[in-house]
Amino acid sequence: MKFDKKFFEAEEREGFLVPELMKRAWAAEIEILEVIGDICDRHGIAYFADWGTLLGAVRHQGFIPWDDDIDIAVKRPDYNRLIPILKKELPEGIVLTGMYAEEKRLQEAAFVAQMRVMADEKYWDFNSYMERFHCFPFYRIGIDIFPLDYVPKDPEISDLQKMIMQQILLLLAQKEEGFPEGGYEKQLGYVEELCNTSLVRDETLNNQLWKLYDSIMSLYTYQEADFITQYPFWIKSPRRLYKKEWYDSVVMLPFENMMVPAPEKYHEVLTLAYGDYQTPVRGGGTHDYPFYANQEDGLLRVFKERGITQSITEFCRNFAEEYQCDERGKEGLSKILE
């Protein structure tokens, strides 16, 4: 996707300074979104801007200035259909991670309840990665795809669903060392009994648990529900129940230099989620900002070892202008984060 050079300049939005490096992260994420969107469009799969991405599209026509990621959501029937399609059709260098990935390293790259599509650091050399992703220097750029699941009308059944999911999460969060002696196996047996299933005690156990968790979320259909939700967040915040009809149709909204799909009833969705969503509130997200902060020191150490005196921002800006760095830069940076 083409971006005007001015897009990458540091900019104050809503009184918040968005640095140049964050602009490059935004552009890299938009590249991943465009790939996913093209695949969804080819197969008639509806997806929706979600969380801060939806709020940003409605309120800012782009990213919330203090946000650093893109989230989308897909209704469960299409979500299940999308999994094998992504495995088959994602271009080289962009991979599906999480429980439905084929390789163990990719399963472990996203220890979460949703799919994540990301750039595969095993595929890219540094220069190619920089050229493909607008001179953003940190690997593993990606986008989360959340399932929207239907909540059964009977509250006793939905409460049972949530209880089972919490029991599974207990195993995933604490792992064996977090339990007293024999406690992990006892909890595992309890989950097996609740779900009428058997789990293999081997290195795939965590992934089996994630898939079991996902199967519990996906038990019910449109006809059996009045509401739709993202179960992991509904468990924590009971108000996050959306009328299923709010997601029946799609509208397109401007987002930076592209258009993104949103639920037709985005006003209702955002009001339920945020209240007065038109009034900006700088709140903490679900992860540290910026997401690449823990990688900056490692890159700066390599700069120092190689005698590179530029800041990361300056290096990326110069690379963008020349689309090539000197041999010392290549030598020092092609191996970063391997």
Order of alpha helices (4+ residues) and beta strands (2+ residues): beta-beta-alpha-beta-alpha-beta-alpha-beta-alpha-beta-alpha-beta-alpha-alpha-alpha-beta-alpha-beta-beta-beta-alpha-alpha-alpha-alpha
